[in-house]
Amino acid sequence: MLLCQEGDETIEVRRQIMLDHKREVEQKILQMKLYLDKINKKLHYYDHFVVGQDIDCCNPKYKTRAK
């Protein structure tokens, strides 16, 4: 806010601050998309397990019997 009050001579500094912030936000979005992808894959696995009544290959109890 203070830079804005200093006028047009701070435009490049303010622009750089926004570019840096944009990169940080884009990185966070990318990480969140990776988390969401993992969640969707797990949900797909669970949906398949529930519908097909397959053995839960993630459960150590069934490791020797897993497909």
mmCIF file as Biopython writes it, N, C-alpha, C and O atoms, coordinates in Angstrom:
data_model
#
loop_
_atom_site.group_PDB
_atom_site.id
_atom_site.type_symbol
_atom_site.label_atom_id
_atom_site.label_alt_id
_atom_site.label_comp_id
_atom_site.label_asym_id
_atom_site.label_entity_id
_atom_site.label_seq_id
_atom_site.pdbx_PDB_ins_code
_atom_site.Cartn_x
_atom_site.Cartn_y
_atom_site.Cartn_z
_atom_site.occupancy
_atom_site.B_iso_or_equiv
_atom_site.auth_seq_id
_atom_site.auth_asym_id
_atom_site.pdbx_PDB_model_num
ATOM 1   N N  . MET A ? 1  ? 0.822   -1.190  0.000   1.0 0.0 1  A 1 
ATOM 2   C CA . MET A ? 1  ? 0.000   0.000   0.000   1.0 0.0 1  A 1 
ATOM 3   C C  . MET A ? 1  ? 0.867   1.255   0.000   1.0 0.0 1  A 1 
ATOM 4   O O  . MET A ? 1  ? 0.533   2.235   -0.666  1.0 0.0 1  A 1 
ATOM 5   N N  . LEU A ? 2  ? 1.955   1.237   0.726   1.0 0.0 2  A 1 
ATOM 6   C CA . LEU A ? 2  ? 2.818   2.414   0.789   1.0 0.0 2  A 1 
ATOM 7   C C  . LEU A ? 2  ? 3.441   2.733   -0.559  1.0 0.0 2  A 1 
ATOM 8   O O  . LEU A ? 2  ? 3.574   3.902   -0.921  1.0 0.0 2  A 1 
ATOM 9   N N  . LEU A ? 3  ? 3.823   1.704   -1.306  1.0 0.0 3  A 1 
ATOM 10  C CA . LEU A ? 3  ? 4.410   1.941   -2.629  1.0 0.0 3  A 1 
ATOM 11  C C  . LEU A ? 3  ? 3.427   2.652   -3.546  1.0 0.0 3  A 1 
ATOM 12  O O  . LEU A ? 3  ? 3.804   3.542   -4.308  1.0 0.0 3  A 1 
ATOM 13  N N  . CYS A ? 4  ? 2.189   2.259   -3.467  1.0 0.0 4  A 1 
ATOM 14  C CA . CYS A ? 4  ? 1.155   2.880   -4.302  1.0 0.0 4  A 1 
ATOM 15  C C  . CYS A ? 4  ? 1.040   4.371   -3.993  1.0 0.0 4  A 1 
ATOM 16  O O  . CYS A ? 4  ? 0.861   5.193   -4.892  1.0 0.0 4  A 1 
ATOM 17  N N  . GLN A ? 5  ? 1.142   4.694   -2.742  1.0 0.0 5  A 1 
ATOM 18  C CA . GLN A ? 5  ? 1.035   6.097   -2.338  1.0 0.0 5  A 1 
ATOM 19  C C  . GLN A ? 5  ? 2.232   6.922   -2.804  1.0 0.0 5  A 1 
ATOM 20  O O  . GLN A ? 5  ? 2.152   8.147   -2.900  1.0 0.0 5  A 1 
ATOM 21  N N  . GLU A ? 6  ? 3.338   6.245   -3.093  1.0 0.0 6  A 1 
ATOM 22  C CA . GLU A ? 6  ? 4.531   6.963   -3.554  1.0 0.0 6  A 1 
ATOM 23  C C  . GLU A ? 6  ? 4.431   7.376   -5.021  1.0 0.0 6  A 1 
ATOM 24  O O  . GLU A ? 6  ? 5.226   8.189   -5.492  1.0 0.0 6  A 1 
ATOM 25  N N  . GLY A ? 7  ? 3.475   6.829   -5.730  1.0 0.0 7  A 1 
ATOM 26  C CA . GLY A ? 7  ? 3.238   7.278   -7.096  1.0 0.0 7  A 1 
ATOM 27  C C  . GLY A ? 7  ? 3.807   6.376   -8.176  1.0 0.0 7  A 1 
ATOM 28  O O  . GLY A ? 7  ? 4.230   5.248   -7.924  1.0 0.0 7  A 1 
ATOM 29  N N  . ASP A ? 8  ? 3.802   6.918   -9.396  1.0 0.0 8  A 1 
ATOM 30  C CA . ASP A ? 8  ? 4.163   6.153   -10.592 1.0 0.0 8  A 1 
ATOM 31  C C  . ASP A ? 8  ? 5.609   5.662   -10.612 1.0 0.0 8  A 1 
ATOM 32  O O  . ASP A ? 8  ? 5.919   4.692   -11.304 1.0 0.0 8  A 1 
ATOM 33  N N  . GLU A ? 9  ? 6.487   6.308   -9.872  1.0 0.0 9  A 1 
ATOM 34  C CA . GLU A ? 9  ? 7.890   5.866   -9.902  1.0 0.0 9  A 1 
ATOM 35  C C  . GLU A ? 9  ? 8.080   4.488   -9.263  1.0 0.0 9  A 1 
ATOM 36  O O  . GLU A ? 9  ? 9.158   3.904   -9.375  1.0 0.0 9  A 1 
ATOM 37  N N  . THR A ? 10 ? 7.058   3.966   -8.601  1.0 0.0 10 A 1 
ATOM 38  C CA . THR A ? 10 ? 7.156   2.631   -7.989  1.0 0.0 10 A 1 
ATOM 39  C C  . THR A ? 10 ? 6.418   1.564   -8.793  1.0 0.0 10 A 1 
ATOM 40  O O  . THR A ? 10 ? 6.290   0.428   -8.338  1.0 0.0 10 A 1 
ATOM 41  N N  . ILE A ? 11 ? 5.936   1.912   -9.968  1.0 0.0 11 A 1 
ATOM 42  C CA . ILE A ? 11 ? 5.144   0.959   -10.761 1.0 0.0 11 A 1 
ATOM 43  C C  . ILE A ? 11 ? 5.937   -0.314  -11.060 1.0 0.0 11 A 1 
ATOM 44  O O  . ILE A ? 11 ? 5.394   -1.409  -10.909 1.0 0.0 11 A 1 
ATOM 45  N N  . GLU A ? 12 ? 7.177   -0.213  -11.470 1.0 0.0 12 A 1 
ATOM 46  C CA . GLU A ? 12 ? 7.973   -1.409  -11.792 1.0 0.0 12 A 1 
ATOM 47  C C  . GLU A ? 12 ? 8.182   -2.287  -10.562 1.0 0.0 12 A 1 
ATOM 48  O O  . GLU A ? 12 ? 8.124   -3.513  -10.662 1.0 0.0 12 A 1 
ATOM 49  N N  . VAL A ? 13 ? 8.422   -1.681  -9.418  1.0 0.0 13 A 1 
ATOM 50  C CA . VAL A ? 13 ? 8.586   -2.449  -8.177  1.0 0.0 13 A 1 
ATOM 51  C C  . VAL A ? 13 ? 7.287   -3.163  -7.833  1.0 0.0 13 A 1 
ATOM 52  O O  . VAL A ? 13 ? 7.298   -4.342  -7.478  1.0 0.0 13 A 1 
ATOM 53  N N  . ARG A ? 14 ? 6.175   -2.458  -7.937  1.0 0.0 14 A 1 
ATOM 54  C CA . ARG A ? 14 ? 4.870   -3.065  -7.645  1.0 0.0 14 A 1 
ATOM 55  C C  . ARG A ? 14 ? 4.550   -4.178  -8.630  1.0 0.0 14 A 1 
ATOM 56  O O  . ARG A ? 14 ? 3.989   -5.207  -8.254  1.0 0.0 14 A 1 
ATOM 57  N N  . ARG A ? 15 ? 4.906   -3.968  -9.888  1.0 0.0 15 A 1 
ATOM 58  C CA . ARG A ? 15 ? 4.687   -4.995  -10.912 1.0 0.0 15 A 1 
ATOM 59  C C  . ARG A ? 15 ? 5.491   -6.244  -10.574 1.0 0.0 15 A 1 
ATOM 60  O O  . ARG A ? 15 ? 4.975   -7.358  -10.675 1.0 0.0 15 A 1 
ATOM 61  N N  . GLN A ? 16 ? 6.741   -6.071  -10.176 1.0 0.0 16 A 1 
ATOM 62  C CA . GLN A ? 16 ? 7.586   -7.215  -9.835  1.0 0.0 16 A 1 
ATOM 63  C C  . GLN A ? 16 ? 7.033   -7.964  -8.618  1.0 0.0 16 A 1 
ATOM 64  O O  . GLN A ? 16 ? 7.067   -9.194  -8.574  1.0 0.0 16 A 1 
ATOM 65  N N  . ILE A ? 17 ? 6.536   -7.232  -7.655  1.0 0.0 17 A 1 
ATOM 66  C CA . ILE A ? 17 ? 5.910   -7.863  -6.486  1.0 0.0 17 A 1 
ATOM 67  C C  . ILE A ? 17 ? 4.739   -8.732  -6.928  1.0 0.0 17 A 1 
ATOM 68  O O  . ILE A ? 17 ? 4.572   -9.852  -6.446  1.0 0.0 17 A 1 
ATOM 69  N N  . MET A ? 18 ? 3.928   -8.211  -7.846  1.0 0.0 18 A 1 
ATOM 70  C CA . MET A ? 18 ? 2.777   -8.979  -8.331  1.0 0.0 18 A 1 
ATOM 71  C C  . MET A ? 18 ? 3.210   -10.199 -9.134  1.0 0.0 18 A 1 
ATOM 72  O O  . MET A ? 18 ? 2.595   -11.259 -9.022  1.0 0.0 18 A 1 
ATOM 73  N N  . LEU A ? 19 ? 4.258   -10.066 -9.942  1.0 0.0 19 A 1 
ATOM 74  C CA . LEU A ? 19 ? 4.768   -11.214 -10.699 1.0 0.0 19 A 1 
ATOM 75  C C  . LEU A ? 19 ? 5.278   -12.304 -9.761  1.0 0.0 19 A 1 
ATOM 76  O O  . LEU A ? 19 ? 5.018   -13.487 -9.978  1.0 0.0 19 A 1 
ATOM 77  N N  . ASP A ? 20 ? 5.997   -11.908 -8.728  1.0 0.0 20 A 1 
ATOM 78  C CA . ASP A ? 20 ? 6.490   -12.875 -7.744  1.0 0.0 20 A 1 
ATOM 79  C C  . ASP A ? 20 ? 5.334   -13.575 -7.042  1.0 0.0 20 A 1 
ATOM 80  O O  . ASP A ? 20 ? 5.354   -14.791 -6.849  1.0 0.0 20 A 1 
ATOM 81  N N  . HIS A ? 21 ? 4.340   -12.805 -6.669  1.0 0.0 21 A 1 
ATOM 82  C CA . HIS A ? 21 ? 3.172   -13.372 -5.997  1.0 0.0 21 A 1 
ATOM 83  C C  . HIS A ? 21 ? 2.429   -14.328 -6.932  1.0 0.0 21 A 1 
ATOM 84  O O  . HIS A ? 21 ? 1.970   -15.389 -6.507  1.0 0.0 21 A 1 
ATOM 85  N N  . LYS A ? 22 ? 2.315   -13.951 -8.192  1.0 0.0 22 A 1 
ATOM 86  C CA . LYS A ? 22 ? 1.649   -14.801 -9.185  1.0 0.0 22 A 1 
ATOM 87  C C  . LYS A ? 22 ? 2.352   -16.148 -9.291  1.0 0.0 22 A 1 
ATOM 88  O O  . LYS A ? 22 ? 1.697   -17.190 -9.320  1.0 0.0 22 A 1 
ATOM 89  N N  . ARG A ? 23 ? 3.683   -16.134 -9.351  1.0 0.0 23 A 1 
ATOM 90  C CA . ARG A ? 23 ? 4.442   -17.390 -9.435  1.0 0.0 23 A 1 
ATOM 91  C C  . ARG A ? 23 ? 4.200   -18.270 -8.209  1.0 0.0 23 A 1 
ATOM 92  O O  . ARG A ? 23 ? 4.038   -19.484 -8.330  1.0 0.0 23 A 1 
ATOM 93  N N  . GLU A ? 24 ? 4.179   -17.653 -7.040  1.0 0.0 24 A 1 
ATOM 94  C CA . GLU A ? 24 ? 3.917   -18.407 -5.811  1.0 0.0 24 A 1 
ATOM 95  C C  . GLU A ? 24 ? 2.533   -19.051 -5.844  1.0 0.0 24 A 1 
ATOM 96  O O  . GLU A ? 24 ? 2.377   -20.215 -5.474  1.0 0.0 24 A 1 
ATOM 97  N N  . VAL A ? 25 ? 1.543   -18.303 -6.281  1.0 0.0 25 A 1 
ATOM 98  C CA . VAL A ? 25 ? 0.177   -18.821 -6.349  1.0 0.0 25 A 1 
ATOM 99  C C  . VAL A ? 25 ? 0.085   -19.945 -7.378  1.0 0.0 25 A 1 
ATOM 100 O O  . VAL A ? 25 ? -0.577  -20.954 -7.138  1.0 0.0 25 A 1 
ATOM 101 N N  . GLU A ? 26 ? 0.745   -19.775 -8.517  1.0 0.0 26 A 1 
ATOM 102 C CA . GLU A ? 26 ? 0.738   -20.827 -9.545  1.0 0.0 26 A 1 
ATOM 103 C C  . GLU A ? 26 ? 1.376   -22.106 -9.018  1.0 0.0 26 A 1 
ATOM 104 O O  . GLU A ? 26 ? 0.896   -23.199 -9.319  1.0 0.0 26 A 1 
ATOM 105 N N  . GLN A ? 27 ? 2.439   -21.993 -8.244  1.0 0.0 27 A 1 
ATOM 106 C CA . GLN A ? 27 ? 3.074   -23.173 -7.657  1.0 0.0 27 A 1 
ATOM 107 C C  . GLN A ? 27 ? 2.140   -23.860 -6.664  1.0 0.0 27 A 1 
ATOM 108 O O  . GLN A ? 27 ? 2.062   -25.088 -6.628  1.0 0.0 27 A 1 
ATOM 109 N N  . LYS A ? 28 ? 1.442   -23.083 -5.871  1.0 0.0 28 A 1 
ATOM 110 C CA . LYS A ? 28 ? 0.491   -23.658 -4.918  1.0 0.0 28 A 1 
ATOM 111 C C  . LYS A ? 28 ? -0.649  -24.358 -5.646  1.0 0.0 28 A 1 
ATOM 112 O O  . LYS A ? 28 ? -1.088  -25.433 -5.236  1.0 0.0 28 A 1 
ATOM 113 N N  . ILE A ? 29 ? -1.124  -23.752 -6.721  1.0 0.0 29 A 1 
ATOM 114 C CA . ILE A ? 29 ? -2.191  -24.366 -7.518  1.0 0.0 29 A 1 
ATOM 115 C C  . ILE A ? 29 ? -1.712  -25.685 -8.107  1.0 0.0 29 A 1 
ATOM 116 O O  . ILE A ? 29 ? -2.443  -26.675 -8.086  1.0 0.0 29 A 1 
ATOM 117 N N  . LEU A ? 30 ? -0.501  -25.707 -8.625  1.0 0.0 30 A 1 
ATOM 118 C CA . LEU A ? 30 ? 0.061   -26.936 -9.179  1.0 0.0 30 A 1 
ATOM 119 C C  . LEU A ? 30 ? 0.129   -28.024 -8.114  1.0 0.0 30 A 1 
ATOM 120 O O  . LEU A ? 30 ? -0.239  -29.170 -8.372  1.0 0.0 30 A 1 
ATOM 121 N N  . GLN A ? 31 ? 0.597   -27.673 -6.922  1.0 0.0 31 A 1 
ATOM 122 C CA . GLN A ? 31 ? 0.676   -28.652 -5.837  1.0 0.0 31 A 1 
ATOM 123 C C  . GLN A ? 31 ? -0.710  -29.150 -5.455  1.0 0.0 31 A 1 
ATOM 124 O O  . GLN A ? 31 ? -0.893  -30.345 -5.221  1.0 0.0 31 A 1 
ATOM 125 N N  . MET A ? 32 ? -1.680  -28.260 -5.388  1.0 0.0 32 A 1 
ATOM 126 C CA . MET A ? 32 ? -3.046  -28.657 -5.053  1.0 0.0 32 A 1 
ATOM 127 C C  . MET A ? 32 ? -3.626  -29.583 -6.122  1.0 0.0 32 A 1 
ATOM 128 O O  . MET A ? 32 ? -4.356  -30.520 -5.799  1.0 0.0 32 A 1 
ATOM 129 N N  . LYS A ? 33 ? -3.307  -29.327 -7.393  1.0 0.0 33 A 1 
ATOM 130 C CA . LYS A ? 33 ? -3.774  -30.205 -8.468  1.0 0.0 33 A 1 
ATOM 131 C C  . LYS A ? 33 ? -3.171  -31.594 -8.335  1.0 0.0 33 A 1 
ATOM 132 O O  . LYS A ? 33 ? -3.839  -32.589 -8.613  1.0 0.0 33 A 1 
ATOM 133 N N  . LEU A ? 34 ? -1.912  -31.670 -7.911  1.0 0.0 34 A 1 
ATOM 134 C CA . LEU A ? 34 ? -1.288  -32.974 -7.688  1.0 0.0 34 A 1 
ATOM 135 C C  . LEU A ? 34 ? -1.978  -33.712 -6.547  1.0 0.0 34 A 1 
ATOM 136 O O  . LEU A ? 34 ? -2.236  -34.912 -6.646  1.0 0.0 34 A 1 
ATOM 137 N N  . TYR A ? 35 ? -2.276  -32.999 -5.463  1.0 0.0 35 A 1 
ATOM 138 C CA . TYR A ? 35 ? -3.005  -33.602 -4.347  1.0 0.0 35 A 1 
ATOM 139 C C  . TYR A ? 35 ? -4.375  -34.083 -4.807  1.0 0.0 35 A 1 
ATOM 140 O O  . TYR A ? 35 ? -4.798  -35.186 -4.461  1.0 0.0 35 A 1 
ATOM 141 N N  . LEU A ? 36 ? -5.068  -33.256 -5.585  1.0 0.0 36 A 1 
ATOM 142 C CA . LEU A ? 36 ? -6.394  -33.619 -6.068  1.0 0.0 36 A 1 
ATOM 143 C C  . LEU A ? 36 ? -6.332  -34.851 -6.962  1.0 0.0 36 A 1 
ATOM 144 O O  . LEU A ? 36 ? -7.212  -35.709 -6.895  1.0 0.0 36 A 1 
ATOM 145 N N  . ASP A ? 37 ? -5.312  -34.946 -7.791  1.0 0.0 37 A 1 
ATOM 146 C CA . ASP A ? 37 ? -5.145  -36.111 -8.651  1.0 0.0 37 A 1 
ATOM 147 C C  . ASP A ? 37 ? -4.967  -37.376 -7.814  1.0 0.0 37 A 1 
ATOM 148 O O  . ASP A ? 37 ? -5.557  -38.411 -8.127  1.0 0.0 37 A 1 
ATOM 149 N N  . LYS A ? 38 ? -4.166  -37.305 -6.762  1.0 0.0 38 A 1 
ATOM 150 C CA . LYS A ? 38 ? -3.982  -38.468 -5.881  1.0 0.0 38 A 1 
ATOM 151 C C  . LYS A ? 38 ? -5.291  -38.855 -5.209  1.0 0.0 38 A 1 
ATOM 152 O O  . LYS A ? 38 ? -5.620  -40.037 -5.115  1.0 0.0 38 A 1 
ATOM 153 N N  . ILE A ? 39 ? -6.030  -37.869 -4.749  1.0 0.0 39 A 1 
ATOM 154 C CA . ILE A ? 39 ? -7.318  -38.138 -4.111  1.0 0.0 39 A 1 
ATOM 155 C C  . ILE A ? 39 ? -8.265  -38.802 -5.098  1.0 0.0 39 A 1 
ATOM 156 O O  . ILE A ? 39 ? -8.928  -39.780 -4.752  1.0 0.0 39 A 1 
ATOM 157 N N  . ASN A ? 40 ? -8.339  -38.290 -6.315  1.0 0.0 40 A 1 
ATOM 158 C CA . ASN A ? 40 ? -9.220  -38.877 -7.328  1.0 0.0 40 A 1 
ATOM 159 C C  . ASN A ? 40 ? -8.826  -40.305 -7.661  1.0 0.0 40 A 1 
ATOM 160 O O  . ASN A ? 40 ? -9.694  -41.156 -7.854  1.0 0.0 40 A 1 
ATOM 161 N N  . LYS A ? 41 ? -7.520  -40.582 -7.732  1.0 0.0 41 A 1 
ATOM 162 C CA . LYS A ? 41 ? -7.068  -41.948 -8.000  1.0 0.0 41 A 1 
ATOM 163 C C  . LYS A ? 41 ? -7.468  -42.888 -6.871  1.0 0.0 41 A 1 
ATOM 164 O O  . LYS A ? 41 ? -7.901  -44.013 -7.120  1.0 0.0 41 A 1 
ATOM 165 N N  . LYS A ? 42 ? -7.323  -42.433 -5.641  1.0 0.0 42 A 1 
ATOM 166 C CA . LYS A ? 42 ? -7.725  -43.268 -4.506  1.0 0.0 42 A 1 
ATOM 167 C C  . LYS A ? 42 ? -9.229  -43.491 -4.504  1.0 0.0 42 A 1 
ATOM 168 O O  . LYS A ? 42 ? -9.688  -44.602 -4.240  1.0 0.0 42 A 1 
ATOM 169 N N  . LEU A ? 43 ? -9.998  -42.453 -4.795  1.0 0.0 43 A 1 
ATOM 170 C CA . LEU A ? 43 ? -11.448 -42.613 -4.859  1.0 0.0 43 A 1 
ATOM 171 C C  . LEU A ? 43 ? -11.847 -43.581 -5.969  1.0 0.0 43 A 1 
ATOM 172 O O  . LEU A ? 43 ? -12.753 -44.394 -5.789  1.0 0.0 43 A 1 
ATOM 173 N N  . HIS A ? 44 ? -11.175 -43.497 -7.111  1.0 0.0 44 A 1 
ATOM 174 C CA . HIS A ? 44 ? -11.443 -44.427 -8.202  1.0 0.0 44 A 1 
ATOM 175 C C  . HIS A ? 44 ? -11.157 -45.860 -7.750  1.0 0.0 44 A 1 
ATOM 176 O O  . HIS A ? 44 ? -11.935 -46.770 -8.036  1.0 0.0 44 A 1 
ATOM 177 N N  . TYR A ? 45 ? -10.054 -46.058 -7.053  1.0 0.0 45 A 1 
ATOM 178 C CA . TYR A ? 45 ? -9.704  -47.382 -6.539  1.0 0.0 45 A 1 
ATOM 179 C C  . TYR A ? 45 ? -10.790 -47.872 -5.581  1.0 0.0 45 A 1 
ATOM 180 O O  . TYR A ? 45 ? -11.255 -49.006 -5.695  1.0 0.0 45 A 1 
ATOM 181 N N  . TYR A ? 46 ? -11.193 -47.015 -4.635  1.0 0.0 46 A 1 
ATOM 182 C CA . TYR A ? 46 ? -12.206 -47.414 -3.664  1.0 0.0 46 A 1 
ATOM 183 C C  . TYR A ? 46 ? -13.538 -47.697 -4.341  1.0 0.0 46 A 1 
ATOM 184 O O  . TYR A ? 46 ? -14.225 -48.651 -3.978  1.0 0.0 46 A 1 
ATOM 185 N N  . ASP A ? 47 ? -13.909 -46.881 -5.318  1.0 0.0 47 A 1 
ATOM 186 C CA . ASP A ? 47 ? -15.150 -47.126 -6.051  1.0 0.0 47 A 1 
ATOM 187 C C  . ASP A ? 47 ? -15.101 -48.477 -6.749  1.0 0.0 47 A 1 
ATOM 188 O O  . ASP A ? 47 ? -16.073 -49.232 -6.720  1.0 0.0 47 A 1 
ATOM 189 N N  . HIS A ? 48 ? -13.975 -48.778 -7.374  1.0 0.0 48 A 1 
ATOM 190 C CA . HIS A ? 48 ? -13.812 -50.062 -8.055  1.0 0.0 48 A 1 
ATOM 191 C C  . HIS A ? 48 ? -13.887 -51.205 -7.044  1.0 0.0 48 A 1 
ATOM 192 O O  . HIS A ? 48 ? -14.509 -52.231 -7.320  1.0 0.0 48 A 1 
ATOM 193 N N  . PHE A ? 49 ? -13.275 -51.044 -5.907  1.0 0.0 49 A 1 
ATOM 194 C CA . PHE A ? 49 ? -13.275 -52.068 -4.867  1.0 0.0 49 A 1 
ATOM 195 C C  . PHE A ? 49 ? -14.686 -52.325 -4.362  1.0 0.0 49 A 1 
ATOM 196 O O  . PHE A ? 49 ? -15.095 -53.477 -4.221  1.0 0.0 49 A 1 
ATOM 197 N N  . VAL A ? 50 ? -15.430 -51.264 -4.089  1.0 0.0 50 A 1 
ATOM 198 C CA . VAL A ? 50 ? -16.781 -51.403 -3.545  1.0 0.0 50 A 1 
ATOM 199 C C  . VAL A ? 50 ? -17.702 -52.071 -4.554  1.0 0.0 50 A 1 
ATOM 200 O O  . VAL A ? 50 ? -18.469 -52.963 -4.194  1.0 0.0 50 A 1 
ATOM 201 N N  . VAL A ? 51 ? -17.637 -51.655 -5.804  1.0 0.0 51 A 1 
ATOM 202 C CA . VAL A ? 51 ? -18.520 -52.205 -6.830  1.0 0.0 51 A 1 
ATOM 203 C C  . VAL A ? 51 ? -18.134 -53.638 -7.173  1.0 0.0 51 A 1 
ATOM 204 O O  . VAL A ? 51 ? -18.994 -54.512 -7.283  1.0 0.0 51 A 1 
ATOM 205 N N  . GLY A ? 52 ? -16.844 -53.871 -7.341  1.0 0.0 52 A 1 
ATOM 206 C CA . GLY A ? 52 ? -16.396 -55.182 -7.784  1.0 0.0 52 A 1 
ATOM 207 C C  . GLY A ? 52 ? -16.095 -56.161 -6.681  1.0 0.0 52 A 1 
ATOM 208 O O  . GLY A ? 52 ? -15.849 -57.338 -6.947  1.0 0.0 52 A 1 
ATOM 209 N N  . GLN A ? 53 ? -16.110 -55.698 -5.438  1.0 0.0 53 A 1 
ATOM 210 C CA . GLN A ? 53 ? -15.784 -56.540 -4.301  1.0 0.0 53 A 1 
ATOM 211 C C  . GLN A ? 53 ? -14.423 -57.216 -4.454  1.0 0.0 53 A 1 
ATOM 212 O O  . GLN A ? 53 ? -14.238 -58.360 -4.039  1.0 0.0 53 A 1 
ATOM 213 N N  . ASP A ? 54 ? -13.471 -56.496 -5.055  1.0 0.0 54 A 1 
ATOM 214 C CA . ASP A ? 54 ? -12.114 -57.013 -5.192  1.0 0.0 54 A 1 
ATOM 215 C C  . ASP A ? 54 ? -11.429 -57.049 -3.837  1.0 0.0 54 A 1 
ATOM 216 O O  . ASP A ? 54 ? -11.882 -56.429 -2.875  1.0 0.0 54 A 1 
ATOM 217 N N  . ILE A ? 55 ? -10.328 -57.785 -3.780  1.0 0.0 55 A 1 
ATOM 218 C CA . ILE A ? 55 ? -9.499  -57.794 -2.577  1.0 0.0 55 A 1 
ATOM 219 C C  . ILE A ? 55 ? -8.756  -56.472 -2.498  1.0 0.0 55 A 1 
ATOM 220 O O  . ILE A ? 55 ? -8.241  -55.982 -3.503  1.0 0.0 55 A 1 
ATOM 221 N N  . ASP A ? 56 ? -8.703  -55.902 -1.317  1.0 0.0 56 A 1 
ATOM 222 C CA . ASP A ? 56 ? -8.018  -54.628 -1.096  1.0 0.0 56 A 1 
ATOM 223 C C  . ASP A ? 56 ? -6.515  -54.874 -1.066  1.0 0.0 56 A 1 
ATOM 224 O O  . ASP A ? 56 ? -5.966  -55.273 -0.040  1.0 0.0 56 A 1 
ATOM 225 N N  . CYS A ? 57 ? -5.847  -54.632 -2.201  1.0 0.0 57 A 1 
ATOM 226 C CA . CYS A ? 57 ? -4.414  -54.910 -2.295  1.0 0.0 57 A 1 
ATOM 227 C C  . CYS A ? 57 ? -3.575  -53.943 -1.462  1.0 0.0 57 A 1 
ATOM 228 O O  . CYS A ? 57 ? -2.377  -54.167 -1.290  1.0 0.0 57 A 1 
ATOM 229 N N  . CYS A ? 58 ? -4.172  -52.884 -0.949  1.0 0.0 58 A 1 
ATOM 230 C CA . CYS A ? 58 ? -3.448  -51.948 -0.074  1.0 0.0 58 A 1 
ATOM 231 C C  . CYS A ? 58 ? -3.465  -52.412 1.378   1.0 0.0 58 A 1 
ATOM 232 O O  . CYS A ? 58 ? -2.694  -51.916 2.200   1.0 0.0 58 A 1 
ATOM 233 N N  . ASN A ? 59 ? -4.322  -53.338 1.688   1.0 0.0 59 A 1 
ATOM 234 C CA . ASN A ? 59 ? -4.440  -53.838 3.047   1.0 0.0 59 A 1 
ATOM 235 C C  . ASN A ? 59 ? -3.393  -54.928 3.270   1.0 0.0 59 A 1 
ATOM 236 O O  . ASN A ? 59 ? -3.397  -55.930 2.557   1.0 0.0 59 A 1 
ATOM 237 N N  . PRO A ? 60 ? -2.495  -54.754 4.246   1.0 0.0 60 A 1 
ATOM 238 C CA . PRO A ? 60 ? -1.440  -55.754 4.491   1.0 0.0 60 A 1 
ATOM 239 C C  . PRO A ? 60 ? -1.996  -57.148 4.771   1.0 0.0 60 A 1 
ATOM 240 O O  . PRO A ? 60 ? -1.316  -58.145 4.528   1.0 0.0 60 A 1 
ATOM 241 N N  . LYS A ? 61 ? -3.204  -57.226 5.271   1.0 0.0 61 A 1 
ATOM 242 C CA . LYS A ? 61 ? -3.838  -58.509 5.571   1.0 0.0 61 A 1 
ATOM 243 C C  . LYS A ? 61 ? -3.953  -59.382 4.317   1.0 0.0 61 A 1 
ATOM 244 O O  . LYS A ? 61 ? -3.920  -60.609 4.410   1.0 0.0 61 A 1 
ATOM 245 N N  . TYR A ? 62 ? -4.087  -58.747 3.140   1.0 0.0 62 A 1 
ATOM 246 C CA . TYR A ? 62 ? -4.297  -59.478 1.897   1.0 0.0 62 A 1 
ATOM 247 C C  . TYR A ? 62 ? -3.093  -59.439 0.965   1.0 0.0 62 A 1 
ATOM 248 O O  . TYR A ? 62 ? -3.225  -59.802 -0.203  1.0 0.0 62 A 1 
ATOM 249 N N  . LYS A ? 63 ? -1.939  -59.018 1.431   1.0 0.0 63 A 1 
ATOM 250 C CA . LYS A ? 63 ? -0.768  -58.853 0.554   1.0 0.0 63 A 1 
ATOM 251 C C  . LYS A ? 63 ? -0.428  -60.133 -0.204  1.0 0.0 63 A 1 
ATOM 252 O O  . LYS A ? 63 ? -0.091  -60.066 -1.387  1.0 0.0 63 A 1 
ATOM 253 N N  . THR A ? 64 ? -0.505  -61.264 0.425   1.0 0.0 64 A 1 
ATOM 254 C CA . THR A ? 64 ? -0.127  -62.511 -0.252  1.0 0.0 64 A 1 
ATOM 255 C C  . THR A ? 64 ? -1.191  -62.975 -1.228  1.0 0.0 64 A 1 
ATOM 256 O O  . THR A ? 64 ? -0.912  -63.773 -2.123  1.0 0.0 64 A 1 
ATOM 257 N N  . ARG A ? 65 ? -2.417  -62.478 -1.061  1.0 0.0 65 A 1 
ATOM 258 C CA . ARG A ? 65 ? -3.504  -62.896 -1.946  1.0 0.0 65 A 1 
ATOM 259 C C  . ARG A ? 65 ? -3.832  -61.854 -2.997  1.0 0.0 65 A 1 
ATOM 260 O O  . ARG A ? 65 ? -4.705  -62.084 -3.834  1.0 0.0 65 A 1 
ATOM 261 N N  . ALA A ? 66 ? -3.156  -60.714 -2.975  1.0 0.0 66 A 1 
ATOM 262 C CA . ALA A ? 66 ? -3.484  -59.633 -3.911  1.0 0.0 66 A 1 
ATOM 263 C C  . ALA A ? 66 ? -3.194  -60.044 -5.337  1.0 0.0 66 A 1 
ATOM 264 O O  . ALA A ? 66 ? -2.328  -60.877 -5.604  1.0 0.0 66 A 1 
ATOM 265 N N  . LYS A ? 67 ? -3.948  -59.432 -6.256  1.0 0.0 67 A 1 
ATOM 266 C CA . LYS A ? 67 ? -3.785  -59.716 -7.682  1.0 0.0 67 A 1 
ATOM 267 C C  . LYS A ? 67 ? -2.451  -59.234 -8.171  1.0 0.0 67 A 1 
ATOM 268 O O  . LYS A ? 67 ? -2.134  -59.386 -9.351  1.0 0.0 67 A 1 
#
